[in-house]
Structure formats: C-alpha cells, structure tokens
Amino acid sequence: MAVIRFNPWKSTYKKPFGAIKENEIATFTIEVIAKEVVAVNLVIHKDFQEEKTIAMTKSGTQFSCEFFFNQQAGLYFYHFEVQTKEEGRIVTEFYGPKEQGGEGQKFSSAETVWDYQVTCYKKDEKAPDWYRNGIFYQIFPDRFANGNSHRMINSPKKNSYIYATEEDDPLYVKDPDGEILRWDFFGGNFTGILQKIPYLKELGVNGVYLNPIFEASSNHRYDTGDYFAVDPVLGTQEEFETLLKTLHENDMHLILDGVFSHVGQNSHYFNADGSYGKNKGAYNDRYSPYYSWFTFYDYPDDYASWWGIKDLPEVNKEDSGFQQFIYGETDSVLAKWNQLGVDGWRLDVADELPDEFIKGIRENLENFPEKVLLGEVWEDASNKISYDRRREYILGDHLQGVMNYPLRNSVIDLLNDNESPKSIAHSLMKLYENYPAEIFFNNLNNIGTHDTERILSELGNHLKKLDLAFAMMFIFPGIPCIYYGDEAGLTGGKDPENRKFFPWAAINQEIYDDCKSWIAFRKRHALLNEGDVCFFYTKQLFGILRYSGANYVALLINPGNYPTTVNGNLTFIAEETPMIKKVRRRFANRTLKENSYLLITSD
C-alpha cells in the first residue's frame, strides 16, 4: 500500500494557505511513496456542482497541480485519488481529511472519502482602523448603570415590575404555559452609561456594543416596538445623542444591535394590544401598510413567529416595503441612526436574515466607510447552512466579521478538560483555514454574552481558569469583547441569571485587575491586532503564537490541575522556522504550575 502525505496547513502541500480570492490560483502538492505509481489526481468540485478530475504532475515522490478558482465565490471541496500497481494489479486509494482537518487519511472508496474545504471569496473585507484596534465592551442597558438621582426609573412600563435593589437576582414571572406575565426592570439608562465612561476608559475599553435600545415592551428589547424611538426607560433621544457624542470625544465608538428578523407583538407594526392606536397595525387592519410584512395563517391570531414565540411576530425579510424601511437610502431605520453617528451594527440572528437582505444593509453602510457590519453566527460561518441554503455571510459584500462563539466553546472545552489541547489547536486552525484572513481578524471575540452562561460560572468559579480565559481571548486574532460584569466577577447560568445588575459596590478586584492587565498587554503589542497566528501544544499544554516578521508573542497555558514541564515536546501547526525554533528553545524545560500560563515576547 502507498504511503501518502498531505497537509493543507503547510505550504509544502498547499499554496496559498486557507481561503483564496476569486480568480486566483492555488497549488496542491501531495506526496506518494510506492513501488509504482500509476496516477495521482486532484478531485475537486464547487459546492453542489459536479466533480472535476485533474491529473497531477510527478516530481520525485511529489505530485502537483494548479487549480484556477474562476467559478465565482463559494465553497470548493477536494480530495485525492491515488492509483498504484501492486503485484500486477491496480490499487485505487482515496485521501481526504480527518474530522479536525490538517494531515489526512486514506479512504477505501469514492463514496466514503471526506473532502477538504477551500473558501473562495470575492474581496478582502477591510474594517476601519478604529475597529481593528478595538477593545469592546458589551452592555445590556437595563443592567449596567442607572444615572438618575436616587436611582429613579425613567418612564416605568405598565404591567411590569421594578426590583427593590440592584443586588436582587433577576427572575421571570411566567404563566403555566411558560409565557412571561410581567417584564422586570432594574432601570439602567443612557445617563448611567455616560457616567461610567471614566470607568470604561480606566479599564482600557475603546468600543461599546449595546444590546437593543429601541422602544420595546421587554427589558431585553429584542421585541422592537418602534425602530425610530429609543426606549423611554433608557432616556430620551437627546440623552442618547449626548452619550454618543461623549463617547466619540473620548476616542470611543458605539455599535448598535440591529434586530430585523422579528418585531414585538405589541409593536407599532403589529400592535396586537392596540398600544399604538385603535385599528392600527397589521393585527388590527388588513389594509395596514405593515400587513404585508407578516405571514398570517388564520388572521389575526395564527401567524408566523420567531421560534414559535407569539410575542415575536416574524417579519418577511423579502418584502420590498420592509427592506426599504430598514435600509433604504432615505427615511429608513439605518439612515436615521447612521446619520446620528453610530459606528456600526451587529445583526441579531443573522441566520434568519436572507443573504440579499444582509447585502442590502451592507450596501447602505457603504455610504459610511468608517462603519462596520457584524453578524450573530454561532458556528463556523464559512460553511453554515440555514433554511436549506449555504450562507454567503463572509464571501464578500455581506458581513465584515461575526461573533466568535467557536472560540468561546474552545476556551471552555480546554479549561474544563472536555477536549485535549491537540483537539483544540486543530479545531481553531481549521476555523482559521476556512475563513478569509480579513474576516478572521475582524471577528468579535467573546467568552460570554447575554445569550450564554457567565464565563466564571462555566469555569466552576475558578479564578485562575478565568484568567486563562481572558488570556486566550486577548491573545487570539480578532477584536476582544468583554460582556459587562465579567471583569467584575458576575456569575450566573442561562437567562435571566446571566443578566444581573453590575455589582458597582462589590467588584472583585482580583478579576478586575487580571482583565485590565490583559487589556493593557494587548495595547502594548500592536502585532496582536494584525500579526499572524500559529497554534501549538503538548498532551497537557496549549499555546498561541502571534507573530509579525521577527516580532512575536507566545502564550503557553497549562489548563490542568497538576504542574507540567515542557520537555522539548511542543508540536507547532506550522513549518519549522528560525522563529519557531527560538520559541521552542525559550519554553524548553520550563515548568508551568497548575492552571497557569507562561508568556514570552520578542521584546
């Protein structure tokens, strides 16, 4: 049987690395060692199209060919077919990837072979410098700070309740069917955020991502009531403009949450309870200008809703009227808030926004080149299929980056010993391989959000492990984003436990200092914004190497509960270079205590 070697993570076998731009050429080289090689072929196809078989040219034990990616952007998949002669008969073997990519494996038939992926994209998605140099902070507005004297609540809502103290644990009051009966509020507002800008600056933050701020019934505001008005519990539009102006004066930027897949049941547009006027809205008037936005099965009470939640009527994103309402050049939702000076948008549930809808939003933002467009995607965004369609999120002219939930999953799996360091290194390298480089470096990295359990709780309230989680987020390529309160020691499980009020009177100083020091470290090392990345590991240790030219930062983590010594056994997922050799020597014979790290730089 032939000995076959191929690894797309090494330039010996594939150039260029990873994703490739449309109408460019890649070179594939595979090594085959056998007594007699009859033929070696590259078998490649574009997504959902027929395969092409390309004969590879021999040079010693290596076989090479080029492929011209000229069939437009999209995903391409490939494997190899190797024919050798053994004892007078032709033996055909197939070679494709293992589950986590990198060096491949043999398969016995064309039907069982797995394929490698190449992402072909239209253009490099450059993001504004302010974003690429950003340290972001995610604020759930109701739970961050109340800037009113005596903590008074702005415009309390009918049929809601207000917590007695900011130390109360949040909870839901639900009916027997699980529907929420009363929305709960702490009363965080724009003035509170304004007053805490010095805190954010001291921490080192220079960007803020706000959960929804538009008028709504709930505390989370994903049930939009009016896209053109801020929620009165948060304050007035003038107060929002003051906040935005002050952030800019302090060299800080603001990204808003765009919730365009659904609206609130009691919104201006659906208006089931008549809050916005009798006989108005799609629920009450078949001739409403908003009627075509919604899908009614049995008017008015049976309608399409987000995940079956009746409180969130789903909007038909293919309705031209809704499209113009959201992203038309004039008098649209984007036109208003962009002209006020917001710096970008994070699209909620991007999976449920058609590619053409996202493209329309992007075209609107092209009129504002210093703005950025991000999307909520929980998986590998390069090959995501939703609603039976392969998504084009990151192929060009759509999103400039996505929320990096795969990184969060890897952090937790590594630190909780759910996956080995090798497994984590390979899964992250595969993600890097699948993403266009600019997208990978534009991703908004998080280890916690309003939709996840608190990172400290996920790590069993282990402060050393939390420090390691911060280390991975701040060293990893992309833009780090802190979920409010993670730097202060907030804990909590799923919603609503992960949405406690910020503990201003009880900040955990050790956690705060750790987080602040990582922010300062990232700011001191500019290569962490742009430098390339390589992952390395041993059986017990995991490492991230960031480098640019001769400069480097290398982080080595011991996630285990026992000390471990580096005995020259570091495996790097890259060709051995003088720099890697130097890093290897500097780590050699070093001992890492349990739940600790070593950090070395070229400085």
C-alpha positions in Angstrom: 0.0 0.0 0.0 1.2 3.5 -0.8 2.4 6.0 1.8 0.5 9.2 1.3 1.1 12.6 2.9 -0.8 15.8 2.5 -1.5 18.7 5.0 -3.1 21.9 3.7 -1.8 23.8 6.8 1.7 23.6 5.4 2.9 25.5 2.3 4.8 22.4 1.2 1.4 20.9 0.3 -0.9 23.8 -0.5 -0.3 27.4 -1.5 -1.7 29.8 -0.5 -2.9 28.8 3.0 -6.6 28.7 3.7 -9.2 30.7 1.8 -8.5 32.1 -1.6 -9.7 35.1 -3.5 -11.9 34.7 -6.6 -10.0 34.2 -9.9 -6.7 33.3 -8.2 -4.7 30.1 -8.5 -3.9 27.6 -5.8 -1.2 24.9 -6.0 -1.8 21.5 -4.5 1.1 19.0 -3.8 0.7 15.5 -2.4 3.5 13.0 -1.5 3.0 9.4 -2.6 5.6 6.7 -1.9 5.1 3.4 -3.6 6.9 1.0 -5.9 4.9 2.0 -8.9 2.6 5.0 -9.1 0.1 4.8 -12.0 -1.7 8.1 -11.5 -2.5 10.7 -8.9 -5.5 13.0 -9.3 -7.0 16.0 -7.6 -10.7 15.6 -7.5 -12.4 18.9 -6.8 -15.8 20.5 -7.1 -17.7 23.7 -6.3 -20.5 23.4 -3.8 -23.4 21.4 -5.3 -21.7 21.1 -8.7 -20.1 18.2 -10.5 -16.5 17.0 -9.7 -13.5 17.7 -11.9 -10.6 15.3 -12.0 -7.2 16.9 -12.6 -4.1 14.8 -13.3 -1.2 15.8 -11.1 2.4 16.1 -12.4 5.1 13.9 -10.9 8.4 15.3 -9.4 10.1 12.6 -7.4 7.7 11.4 -4.8 5.6 14.6 -5.1 2.7 15.2 -7.4 1.4 18.7 -8.1 -1.2 20.6 -10.0 -2.8 24.1 -10.0 -6.5 25.0 -9.8 -8.0 28.2 -11.1 -10.8 29.4 -8.8 -12.8 31.1 -11.6 -16.2 29.7 -11.0 -17.2 32.6 -8.7 -17.1 32.8 -4.9 -18.3 29.9 -2.8 -17.1 26.7 -1.2 -14.9 24.2 -3.1 -14.3 20.7 -1.9 -11.5 18.3 -2.8 -9.8 15.0 -2.2 -7.1 12.9 -3.9 -7.3 9.7 -5.9 -4.1 7.6 -5.9 -3.6 4.6 -8.2 -0.6 2.3 -7.6 0.4 -1.1 -9.1 0.9 -3.9 -6.6 1.7 -7.4 -7.7 0.4 -6.8 -11.2 -3.0 -5.2 -10.1 -4.1 -1.6 -9.9 -5.0 -0.4 -6.4 -7.0 2.8 -6.0 -6.9 4.7 -2.7 -8.6 7.9 -1.8 -7.1 10.5 0.5 -9.1 13.2 2.4 -9.1 14.9 5.8 -9.6 13.7 9.3 -12.5 15.2 11.2 -10.5 18.1 12.5 -8.5 18.8 9.3 -4.8 19.1 8.8 -2.9 15.9 7.9 -5.3 13.5 6.2 -6.1 9.8 6.0 -6.9 7.1 3.5 -10.4 6.0 2.5 -11.3 2.9 0.6 -13.8 4.3 -1.8 -15.0 7.5 -3.5 -18.3 7.1 -1.7 -16.7 7.3 1.8 -13.9 9.8 1.3 -14.2 13.1 3.1 -13.4 16.4 1.4 -11.2 19.3 2.4 -12.7 22.7 2.1 -11.5 25.8 0.3 -13.4 29.0 0.8 -13.3 31.3 -2.2 -14.3 34.9 -1.5 -14.9 38.0 -3.6 -12.7 40.6 -1.9 -10.8 41.4 1.3 -13.1 42.7 3.9 -11.1 45.6 5.3 -12.6 47.0 8.5 -12.0 50.6 9.8 -8.7 51.0 11.8 -10.7 52.1 14.9 -12.4 48.7 14.9 -9.3 46.6 14.2 -7.6 48.4 17.2 -10.7 48.0 19.4 -11.2 46.6 22.8 -15.0 46.2 23.1 -17.4 46.1 26.0 -20.9 44.6 25.6 -23.6 46.4 27.7 -27.1 45.1 28.4 -28.5 48.5 29.0 -31.1 47.7 31.7 -28.4 46.1 33.8 -25.4 48.3 33.7 -25.9 51.6 35.5 -28.7 54.0 36.5 -27.5 57.6 36.3 -30.6 59.2 37.8 -30.5 60.7 41.3 -31.9 58.4 43.9 -31.9 55.7 41.2 -35.3 56.7 40.0 -36.6 54.7 37.0 -37.4 56.5 33.7 -40.9 56.0 32.5 -41.8 52.7 34.2 -43.9 50.5 31.9 -47.4 49.3 32.5 -47.8 45.8 33.8 -44.1 45.5 34.7 -42.2 45.4 38.0 -39.0 47.0 39.3 -36.5 45.3 41.5 -36.2 46.6 45.1 -32.4 46.7 45.0 -29.7 46.4 42.3 -28.4 43.4 44.2 -31.5 41.4 43.5 -31.2 38.2 41.4 -33.3 38.6 38.2 -36.2 36.2 37.6 -39.1 35.8 35.4 -42.8 35.6 36.3 -44.4 33.2 33.9 -47.8 31.6 33.4 -48.4 27.8 33.2 -47.5 27.8 29.5 -44.2 29.5 30.1 -45.2 32.8 28.8 -43.8 35.8 30.6 -46.5 37.7 32.5 -44.6 40.7 33.8 -41.4 42.1 32.4 -38.8 43.1 35.1 -36.6 46.1 35.1 -33.6 47.4 37.1 -33.7 50.8 35.3 -30.2 51.1 33.7 -30.1 54.0 31.3 -28.1 56.2 28.9 -27.2 58.6 31.7 -25.8 55.7 33.7 -23.6 54.6 30.8 -22.5 58.2 30.3 -21.4 58.5 33.9 -19.4 55.3 33.6 -17.3 56.3 30.6 -14.4 57.1 33.0 -14.7 53.5 34.4 -14.6 52.1 30.8 -11.6 54.2 29.9 -9.7 53.2 33.1 -10.4 49.6 32.2 -9.0 50.2 28.8 -12.1 49.9 26.7 -12.4 51.9 23.5 -15.6 50.4 22.0 -19.1 49.7 23.2 -21.6 47.3 21.8 -25.1 47.9 23.1 -27.9 45.4 23.2 -31.1 46.8 21.7 -32.0 50.4 22.7 -35.2 50.9 20.6 -38.6 51.2 22.2 -40.0 47.8 23.3 -42.0 46.1 26.0 -39.3 43.8 27.4 -36.1 44.5 29.3 -34.0 42.9 26.6 -35.7 44.9 23.8 -35.4 42.2 21.1 -39.2 42.7 20.7 -38.9 46.1 18.9 -41.8 48.4 19.3 -40.6 51.4 17.3 -37.3 51.4 15.4 -37.2 55.2 15.3 -37.5 55.8 19.0 -35.3 54.9 21.9 -37.0 53.1 24.8 -38.1 55.8 27.4 -36.8 53.6 30.2 -33.3 54.3 28.8 -34.0 58.0 28.4 -34.5 60.4 25.5 -33.0 60.6 22.1 -31.2 63.7 23.2 -29.6 61.7 26.1 -28.6 59.0 23.6 -27.0 61.6 21.3 -25.1 63.1 24.3 -23.8 59.6 25.2 -22.7 59.1 21.6 -21.1 62.5 21.3 -19.2 62.0 24.6 -18.0 58.5 23.6 -16.6 60.0 20.4 -14.9 62.8 22.3 -13.2 60.1 24.4 -12.0 58.3 21.3 -14.6 55.5 21.8 -17.0 54.0 19.3 -20.5 52.6 19.6 -22.1 49.6 17.8 -25.9 49.0 17.9 -27.8 45.8 17.9 -29.9 45.5 14.8 -32.9 43.2 15.3 -34.6 42.9 11.9 -35.9 39.3 11.9 -38.9 39.9 14.1 -40.7 42.7 16.0 -42.8 42.8 19.1 -46.3 41.6 19.2 -47.3 44.9 20.7 -45.2 47.0 18.3 -46.1 49.9 16.2 -46.2 47.5 13.2 -48.2 44.6 14.6 -49.9 46.3 17.5 -51.9 43.3 18.9 -52.9 45.2 22.1 -53.7 48.5 20.4 -50.9 50.3 22.3 -50.1 52.3 19.2 -53.7 53.2 18.4 -57.0 51.5 17.8 -57.4 49.7 14.5 -53.8 50.3 13.6 -51.1 47.8 12.8 -51.2 44.5 10.9 -53.0 42.6 13.6 -56.0 45.0 13.6 -56.1 46.2 10.0 -55.7 44.1 6.8 -55.1 47.4 4.9 -52.3 48.5 7.2 -49.0 49.4 5.4 -47.4 46.8 7.6 -49.7 43.9 6.8 -47.5 42.5 4.0 -44.6 42.3 6.5 -46.2 39.3 8.3 -47.4 35.9 7.4 -50.9 35.1 8.7 -52.2 31.5 8.6 -55.6 32.3 10.1 -56.0 36.1 10.6 -55.4 37.6 13.0 -54.3 35.2 15.8 -52.4 32.5 13.9 -49.2 33.9 12.4 -45.6 33.1 11.8 -43.5 34.0 14.8 -39.8 33.6 15.8 -39.3 30.1 17.1 -43.0 29.9 17.8 -42.9 32.7 20.4 -46.1 34.5 19.8 -44.7 37.7 21.4 -42.3 37.9 18.4 -44.1 38.0 15.1 -41.7 37.1 12.3 -41.1 39.6 9.6 -41.0 38.6 5.9 -37.5 39.9 5.0 -38.2 39.5 1.3 -41.0 42.2 1.5 -39.7 45.1 -0.5 -41.5 47.6 1.8 -39.8 46.2 4.8 -36.4 46.2 3.0 -36.8 49.9 2.2 -38.0 50.6 5.7 -34.8 49.1 7.2 -32.1 50.0 4.8 -33.4 52.4 2.1 -31.1 55.4 1.4 -33.5 57.9 2.9 -36.1 57.8 5.7 -35.0 54.3 6.7 -34.0 52.9 10.1 -30.3 52.7 9.1 -30.4 56.2 7.5 -31.6 57.8 10.8 -29.2 56.1 13.2 -26.2 56.2 10.8 -26.6 59.9 10.3 -26.7 60.4 14.0 -23.2 58.9 14.1 -23.4 55.3 15.4 -20.3 53.5 14.3 -21.7 50.1 13.2 -24.2 47.3 13.6 -24.3 43.8 15.0 -27.1 41.9 13.2 -29.1 39.7 15.5 -29.8 36.1 14.4 -28.1 36.6 11.0 -29.1 33.0 10.2 -32.6 34.3 9.7 -31.8 37.2 7.5 -31.6 36.2 3.8 -28.2 36.9 2.2 -29.8 39.5 -0.1 -31.2 41.3 3.0 -27.8 41.4 4.6 -26.3 42.6 1.3 -28.8 45.4 1.2 -27.8 46.5 4.7 -24.1 46.4 3.6 -24.8 48.5 0.5 -26.4 51.1 2.8 -23.3 51.1 5.0 -21.0 51.5 2.0 -22.1 55.2 2.1 -20.4 55.3 5.5 -17.0 53.7 5.0 -16.0 54.1 8.7 -18.8 51.9 9.9 -18.6 48.2 10.5 -21.2 45.4 10.0 -21.0 42.2 12.2 -23.4 39.3 12.5 -24.5 36.9 15.2 -23.4 33.4 13.9 -22.8 30.7 16.4 -21.0 28.2 14.2 -18.3 28.2 11.5 -19.7 31.0 9.3 -17.9 29.8 6.2 -20.0 26.7 5.7 -23.2 27.4 7.6 -26.4 26.1 6.0 -29.6 27.7 7.3 -33.1 27.3 5.8 -31.6 24.8 3.3 -29.2 27.4 1.8 -25.5 27.7 2.1 -24.9 31.1 3.5 -22.7 33.8 1.9 -22.0 35.8 5.2 -18.3 36.1 4.7 -17.7 35.8 1.0 -17.7 39.5 0.3 -20.3 42.4 0.3 -22.1 41.0 3.3 -20.7 40.8 6.9 -17.3 42.1 7.7 -17.0 39.8 10.7 -19.0 37.5 13.0 -19.3 36.9 16.7 -16.7 34.2 17.5 -18.7 31.7 19.5 -16.4 28.8 18.3 -13.6 30.5 20.3 -15.7 30.6 23.4 -16.6 27.0 23.0 -12.9 26.1 22.6 -11.9 28.1 25.7 -14.4 26.3 27.9 -13.7 22.9 26.5 -9.9 23.4 27.0 -10.2 24.8 30.6 -12.8 22.3 31.7 -10.8 19.3 30.2 -13.6 18.4 27.8 -11.2 18.4 24.8 -7.4 17.8 24.6 -5.0 20.7 23.8 -4.3 19.0 20.4 -8.0 18.8 19.6 -8.5 22.5 20.5 -5.5 23.5 18.4 -6.8 21.6 15.4 -10.3 22.9 15.6 -9.1 26.5 15.9 -6.6 26.0 13.0 -9.5 24.6 10.9 -11.5 27.7 11.6 -8.6 29.9 10.5 -8.2 27.8 7.4 -11.9 28.2 6.5 -12.2 32.0 7.0 -10.9 34.7 4.7 -8.0 36.2 6.6 -9.6 39.7 7.0 -12.8 38.2 8.3 -10.9 36.0 10.8 -9.1 39.1 12.1 -12.4 41.1 12.1 -14.3 38.7 14.3 -15.7 39.9 17.5 -14.2 37.5 20.1 -16.3 36.8 23.2 -16.1 34.4 26.1 -19.6 35.4 27.3 -22.7 37.3 26.0 -26.3 37.9 27.1 -27.1 34.6 25.5 -24.6 32.4 27.3 -23.9 31.3 30.9 -21.4 33.6 32.6 -17.9 32.5 31.9 -17.0 32.4 35.6 -19.9 30.0 36.3 -18.9 27.9 33.3 -15.5 27.5 34.8 -16.8 26.5 38.2 -16.0 29.9 39.8 -12.3 29.1 39.3 -10.4 32.5 39.3 -7.2 31.1 37.8 -9.1 29.5 35.0 -10.9 32.7 34.3 -7.6 34.5 34.0 -6.6 31.8 31.4 -9.9 32.5 29.6 -9.1 36.2 29.4 -5.6 35.4 28.2 -6.9 33.3 25.3 -9.4 36.0 24.3 -6.9 38.8 24.3 -4.1 37.0 22.5 -6.4 35.4 19.9 -6.7 37.1 16.5 -9.8 39.3 16.3 -11.4 42.0 18.4 -11.9 41.1 22.1 -15.3 42.0 23.6 -16.0 41.8 27.4 -19.5 41.1 28.5 -20.4 43.6 31.1 -19.6 42.4 34.6 -17.3 39.5 33.6 -14.4 41.7 34.7 -16.2 42.3 38.0 -16.9 38.7 38.9 -20.6 38.4 38.0 -21.8 34.8 37.9 -25.0 33.2 36.6 -26.4 30.4 34.4 -28.8 30.8 31.5 -31.1 33.9 31.0 -32.1 35.5 33.3 -29.3 34.6 35.7 -26.6 35.9 33.3 -28.2 39.4 33.3 -27.7 40.5 36.8 -27.1 44.2 37.6 -23.5 45.3 37.5 -22.1 45.0 41.1 -20.7 48.5 41.5 -20.4 48.1 45.2 -18.8 44.7 45.1 -16.4 44.4 42.2 -14.0 41.5 42.5 -10.7 43.4 42.5 -8.6 40.4 41.6 -10.6 39.6 38.5 -10.8 43.2 37.5 -7.0 43.6 37.8 -6.4 40.5 35.7 -8.8 41.7 33.0 -7.3 45.2 33.0 -3.7 43.9 32.8 -4.6 41.8 29.7 -6.2 44.8 28.0 -3.0 46.8 28.7 -0.8 44.0 27.4 -2.8 43.8 24.2 -2.5 47.5 23.7 1.3 47.4 24.2 1.7 44.8 21.5 0.4 46.1 18.2 1.2 42.8 16.5 -1.8 41.3 18.4 -4.1 43.4 16.1 -2.6 42.2 12.8 0.1 39.5 13.4 -0.3 36.0 12.0 -1.1 33.1 14.3 0.1 29.6 14.9 -1.2 27.1 17.5 1.0 24.6 19.4 0.5 22.0 22.1 1.7 19.0 24.1 -0.5 16.4 25.6 -1.2 18.7 28.6 -0.4 22.2 27.3 -2.0 24.6 24.7 -0.3 27.5 23.1 -0.9 30.5 20.8 1.9 32.1 18.9 1.3 35.5 17.3 4.0 36.9 15.1 4.9 39.6 12.5 8.3 39.5 11.0 10.8 38.8 13.8 8.4 40.0 16.5 6.3 37.6 18.4 4.1 37.0 21.5 3.7 33.4 22.6 1.3 32.2 25.3 1.5 28.7 26.7 -1.3 27.5 29.0 -1.5 24.7 31.5 -5.2 24.1 32.0 -4.7 21.1 34.2 -4.6 20.7 38.0 -1.0 19.5 38.1 2.3 21.1 37.3 3.7 20.3 33.9 7.2 20.7 32.5 8.0 21.4 28.8 10.4 18.7 27.7 11.0 19.8 24.1 7.8 18.1 23.1 6.0 21.1 21.7 4.1 20.5 18.4 3.6 23.5 16.2 1.0 23.5 13.5 3.3 25.2 11.0 6.6 24.7 9.2 9.6 24.8 11.5 11.1 28.3 11.1 14.0 30.0 12.9 11.4 31.9 14.9 9.6 28.8 16.0 12.9 27.1 16.9 13.7 30.1 19.1 10.2 30.0 20.8 10.6 26.3 21.3 14.0 26.8 23.0 12.7 29.5 25.2 9.9 27.3 26.5 12.1 24.2 26.9 12.4 22.8 30.4 10.1 25.4 31.8 7.6 24.2 34.4 4.0 25.5 34.5 2.1 25.3 37.7 -1.4 24.1 37.6 -3.9 26.4 35.9 -1.2 28.8 34.9 0.5 30.3 31.9 3.9 31.4 30.5 4.0 34.4 28.3 7.1 35.3 26.3 7.7 38.1 23.8 10.5 39.0 21.4 10.9 42.4 23.1 
